[in-house]
Amino acid sequence: MPVFNWHMIVAQWRRRFIKTLRIYPFVVLGLLAVTFQLGGFEGGEGAPISQQVIKIASYFFIGVAPVVAIIGFYLIGRAGDAEFLNNTTNQDKFAYGDAFAVPSEEMHGFKLAFLTGRIPTFTGLTGDIYSADASAVCTKDAEHTPPVINCECGFYAYKDFDDALFERSVNPGSFLLDVDLYGLGFVYRRGYRAETQVVNKLTIPKRCMRCKTLPAKVFVTSFKLGLGNFTWWQWQVRCGLCSSGVKAKDTMSFDEMAQALKVAIS
């Protein structure tokens, strides 16, 4: 079922904004190196760059640029809220006199999840736990059968693999999932929200999630402490070196994890 989205593609703005922020430290270091090479820190009369220019540039990169970043995140957040409000206020456009007249579309996509628990299971970025084949449950209203147009309940997935891959870069410790969504669903510009979900495949990073250097060889679980009494076990892939001191009961091979999750692993 199509959803009438707001004209702003908020998620794409957010992705571009974060990519821009990632190069900010390198730009600053590069400018400092150029300034040093040109003698800008010497302060002599013959220096190619005056001390005043250095002060102005320092004020900008130390003071103005972070403020611009904060304002940017605020505006993107407001835009996201406006997009969600616009979707929920257009629910009158979802009137179908005949249930069989509802448009049909295959909903295949990609998403992120953590692997948690002593017995590993999927945990979404919102903290919801689910199995490889599951139906969505609304935690806000027990009377809802997800997805509901004026609620956020349901399983979500991106249409484009690259979108999910980028989101993983800002959610360390998560894994990429290949999923199919079924039942009643809403179609957005960049993804879906639907009633049921089947996880087809879990893609593991090629490198160790701890040292980020050596090839991943095994799944390892560790105990995490959160706010208050919130604690959990989280599974990650590690190399042979980073997993060398881990007890055997806290490790799983790729095949063992695939059997525990009941999904293919690649």
N, C-alpha and C positions, 0 to 999 in steps of 0.2 A: 504494500500500500504506500503510495508516494506521500512524502511529507513536504509541505510548502515551506521551504527554508527561507530565512532572511537572506538578502542579497550579499551580505558580507561573508566571505569564507574565513571565519574566525580562526579555525585550526591552522590553515595555511599561513596566516599572519603570525600566529604564535610560533610555528616552526621556523619561518624565516627570521623572526626576531631573535630566537634562541641561537640560531646559527650565526647571526651577526654578533651577538654577545660573546660567543666562543672565541672569536678572533680579536676581541678587544685587548686582552693582555699582550698578544703578540704585536699588535699595532703600537701599543705604548712602549714595549721593549725596543721595537724597531726605531721609533722616534728618539728614544733616549740614546740608542747607539749612534744614530746619525748626528744628533746634537753633540755627543761626546767627540766624535771624529772631527767635527767642524770647529771644535774648541769653544762650544757654547758654555761650558762650565768653568772656563778659565777666567772670564770676567774682564779680560784686558780690552784696551781700546781697539786693537786690531782683530778682535774675534769676529768671525763672519756672522755669528748670531748674538744679538744683544741679550743681556740679562733680563730685560723687560719682556722680550718675546718668550723667553723660557718661563718666566713667572706666569704670563698669560696662558701659555700652553699647559702648565702644571695645574693652574686653577681649573681649566676646562676638563682635563682628563681625571683629576682627582675629585672635583666637586660637581661640575655640570653633567658629565657623562653618567655617573651613577644615578643622579636625579632623573635624567631622561629615561634611564632603564626602568626605574620605579614607576614613572608615569606611564611608560609603555605597557608594563605588566598590568597596571590598573586599568588602562583603556581596553586592553585585550580581554581582561576579566569582565568588564562591564559589557563589552560586545557579546561575549559568550552568554551572559545572563539575558541580554536582550534577544539573542537568537532563540534561547529556550522559551522565553516568554512569548515570542512571536509564534513558535510552533504550537504551544498550548492554547493560544487564543484563536487559532484557526481550526479548532476541532469540529466546527460546524461543516467544514468541507469534506468530512469523512462520512457523509450520510449515503448509504447504499441501501436501496429498497430490497435488493435481492442479494443474499449472501454469496451466491454463485457469480455475481457480477463484480466482485472484488478482484482487482488485477492480480495476476500471478507472476512471480519472478523467482528465479533460483537465487538463493541467498548464500553465497560462498564467500568467506572472508578470512581475515587474520586478526589476531588479538594478542594481548599479553597476559601472563599469569605467573604467580609465584608458585613454588612447590613447597608445601608446609606440612607439618605433622610428622610424628614418628612413622606412621603409615602414610606415605606421601599422597597428597591430593592437590587438586588445583585450587588456588586462591586468587581471586581477581584483585585488581588494583584497588577496588573499593573495600576489600576484606571479605567478600562473599566466597564461601566454599562450595565447590560443585564437583561432580564426577565427569567422566568422559562423555556420558550420555545423560543429560539432565533437563528438567523443566524449570523455568524461572519461577521464583517465589518473591512476592512483594513484601518487604519488611516494614513498610509504612502502613499498608492497609491489607489486612488478611482477606478482605472481600474481593480484592483485585485478582483477576486472571491475566497475568502479564502477556503482552505489553498493553498498557493503558495510555491513551493519548495525553492526558493531563497529569501523568506521573512519569517518573524516571525508571520504572521497573522494566525488567526484561534483559535478555542477553544482547550485548553489543559486539560488533565486529567491524573492522575496516574493510573497505572494498579493495584497496590498494596495498600490496605488500610493503611498498616503500614507506607508507604512512606508519604502519605498525613498526617497521624497522627503526624509524626515527624515534618513535615514542619509547622504544626499548633503550635508546641511548640516554634518555632522561629518567629512566626507571631501572637503575642497576640492580642486578639480582633476579630480574624477571626473564621469562622465556617466551619465545614466539610460538603461537599456536595457529594451526591451520584448521578452520572450523566450517561446518555447514549449519545453517540456521533453518528451522522449520516452523510450521504453524503460521498463525497470524503474525505479520511483521510490518515494520515501518521502514521505508527506504529513504535515506538521507543522501546528501550529495557525496559524502565520503564513506558511508557505511550503512549498517543495518541495526535494527533493534527488533528482537523477535521472541517468540514464546519458548521454543525448545532449541537445544544446541547439542551437536555431536562434535567432539574433538577428533579430528582425523590424524593429526601429526603434531609432534613437539619438535621444534628445531633448537638444537643446543649450540652455543657459541663454539667457535673453533679453538679459542684460547681459554686458558684457565680464568675463572671469574675472580680469582684472588690476586695472582701475580700479573695477570693480563699479558703474559709473555709466552709461556710454554703451552703446548697442545693439551686440551682437556682429555682426561683419561677415565675419570670415575666420578660418580655422584657422591657428595659428602654432605652430611647434615650437621648443623651446629645450633646451639641454644641461643636464642635472641632475647634480649630484655627490652621491654617497651615502657611506656608511661604507666605509672600505677602498678597494678598487678598483671598487666598485659604481657604475656610471654609466649613464645612459640618456637617450634623447630623449623628451620628453613634449609632446603636442599639447594646446593649449587654444584656446578661441575668444576673440578680442579685437576691440575696436572699431577704427575707422579710425585714430584718434589713437594708440593703443597699439601698432598694427602698422605705423606709418608708416616706422620705421627698420629694419624687418626685410627681409632679402634675399628676393627672389622665390622662390628655391629652398627657403626655409624656411616657405613659406605654401601653403595650399590653400584653394580655394573650397569652399563647402558641397557643390556638385555633384561636385567632384573627390574630396572625402573620401568621399562616398557610393559612388562608383565603386571607390575603393581598399578600402573595408571591405565592399563588396557588401551594403549595407543602406540602408534609407531613413533620411533625416535630416529631423527636423522641429524 
